[in-house]
Amino acid sequence: MTDTQREEWKSSYLTFCAEKSVAKPSAATAEAPPSVEPLTATPPKAQPAVELPSPQTGEKRALQPAQKPEARPRFEDRTPTLHAFEKRWAFLKKELKKAGPNSGFFLQRAADFYLLYLDVVHLLEQGEWDGKVTKAANALQAFHVNKVKIGRVRKHLAEAKQAGEQNVVPRCFAAGRYGTGMLTVSQKQDLVTHVTRCAQSNKPLSVADIKKSMFRYWLCNCNLVEPNMPVPWGDYDAHERSMDYIYRHWREWVDDTYPDDFQIRRRCLNARPAEQAAMLTPQACHQFLDLLEETLDECGWRQNGALTDEAGVAIWNTDEKGFEARDSGKLKGQKVLVPKCIGTSASASVQEGSFGHITILPYMSLRGDISPPSVVVQGTTFSEAWAKIWPEAAVRATARGSMTAELFVEFTLRWERYVRQDLKVSRDKELILLLDSGGGSLLHLSPDFTLACFSKKIRPLFFPPYSTSALCPADQAPNAQAELLWDKKRRDSNLSHLAALDVVHEVFDHAYCSKYIRSGFKTCGLITGQPLAREQIFGERGVSLFRTIVSAKEVVLQAPESEAVLQAPKGYQRAEAKVKCEACGKRTPSSLPKCGYCGGDNAGYNAVQDCVSQGLKHQGYTKKVPAVVDTAAELSCIEPAAKANLVRWSGDLLAEMRKRKNSEEAQGQPATKKVAAECASSASALPKDVPASDGPVQVELDLEDPADAEKFFAQQVQAGEA
């Protein structure tokens, strides 16, 4: 070993010891080379790609995808000597000899062979083989080195603009996988970053959107257009098949290159209002938690930064939960078995019922207590049967089955009485009630509720707008379990008014129990005896809860053309349509016939936009609805006798259909094929030529129709007078 090699080994060994945090070797130990093979430093562990936001600052950072360590090039440096080259690539030589030259081994190991050629070029520059390409190819026949490709690699390295990409296989050297216009590695990385940024910004991309971005890349790589030039989208259909191939290869590359957290998957799209995405921010949640901590300190329910044991019966949460009679089109949590020939989705018969809407109002404590139920059903009267179905519940009826401000105050006073009397909470202690504002009607902000809170020592803390999914304990496990059981029961039952109330009773007992209540509070960071665990909200849940617009400054793109090809996601609020005024040059809304600045004619005036901006009431309306067609005039060509016979025939058919429907409902059996066939034959039995009737015509009257009811009473009066 020469002195230069000894010093190089000494420096590398000391660096390795420093990285491994071991004791620094003595000079004597470092001077003498070891008798065994020098240790090779293991690659560092992959650092997490996402740095969680700080619970104290509430910052929301952009997610920057990071590749897997094993997806990076096998070697980052070049071999200095021919001996090091033989030692490094001995494994490839052995595998190549075993695979044979005619197999697909070259395609599978294209990245390794490219690095091998980089080492060959480096050795030629160092003077090995006298710098002769032919001598190098002859000496490395066992590696199947081609002298033509050596020249191509030399030319590529001379023309390479980005030194960091020299170890990545360029598309011109990956035979069988790349072609003219295919995506570069940096472009693929930017696509992954773009997909992540758009998903985080509540603007996820579809497969068609990604393919269009690939098409723009493809045009730039083929030197057909510049990145800032308009794209000829009329030619996209002709190249759609090529985009399919590029897309599939990109997906395979992402699966091999990135960890599971950043692999691209197709997911169902859930609607999230733009206003909700804009207002549900980490800053708003942190402000609410700060206010909660201040309130806990004022009320004495927190000591040394942790919730006291007595706070378990002092901190409560309430939130309305509604149950619809109508089928929403989806049964949550229901999995069934169907053969593949049925299709991709399965359907089930669901009885809609006749109960309309039912609302429950649970009051839940941090300890896991649940107050007596408060229920609102749809109706206009009070029924004594409710107490038999659900004795401990306070059931009241409203026109729509939803909560009202008056009922909410009554239910809140009933809950306060339960806490003071049954749970023995002193009236000198203040109760903390976590709740929302009551929807768009703000029914939780009524003056009566304010008076009730003042007189009963209740401290209401209202969640920020659209933040119940992040901060409301009832909106976590309790409501989720209620929806699952409700959909299961609703699927199997034909629910009447009282039957639906009984099912809601069962759902309430199952979902709003101590187990799920404590789980809901824990998910929101509230645990007895511990400080507020903000990481429960801003940790793993924060990625799915918060959708903030990620600006271009927060994202690092690799390819220079990506900024022009990949458009950043836009904001939530759509800007008003404006056009440039030809006279003054300023932008004025297209809904104005005149420019708002100079008063000249607006060349971009749009009458439709003007109509929409004015609204409904300012453009005239009338309560009298004009008829689409004068039905009486159109049907006046029918003779009176024939018309009477047709009316009588239709009335008889309708009466028979109603009779059969009522008999089937009474027996609880579905319609049989025989009945269906009779109905079909009856419906098709309308004669072409209706004979005139000589006698008086008996027309069936529908007493539910006010006009027919008036005729019926007139006939009865005339018959009585006769």
PyMOL commands that set and color helices and strands:
alter all, ss='L'
color gray80, all
select helices_A, chain A and resi 3-19+27-31+69-71+82-88+90-99+105-108+110-125+128-131+133-139+141-143+147-159+163-165+185-200+207-221+233-235+237-257+260-262+274-279+282-299+309-313+340-342+385-389+405-421+439-441+443-445+447-456+468-471+473-475+477-492+497-511+514-523+535-538+540-545+552-554+562-565+607-614+617-619+631-634+640-667+673-683+706-721
alter helices_A, ss='H'
color red, helices_A
select strands_A, chain A and resi 302-303+306-307+315-318+321-324+357-360+363-365+374-378+394-398+431-435+458-462+578-580+587-589
alter strands_A, ss='S'
color yellow, strands_A
deselect
rebuild
show_as cartoon
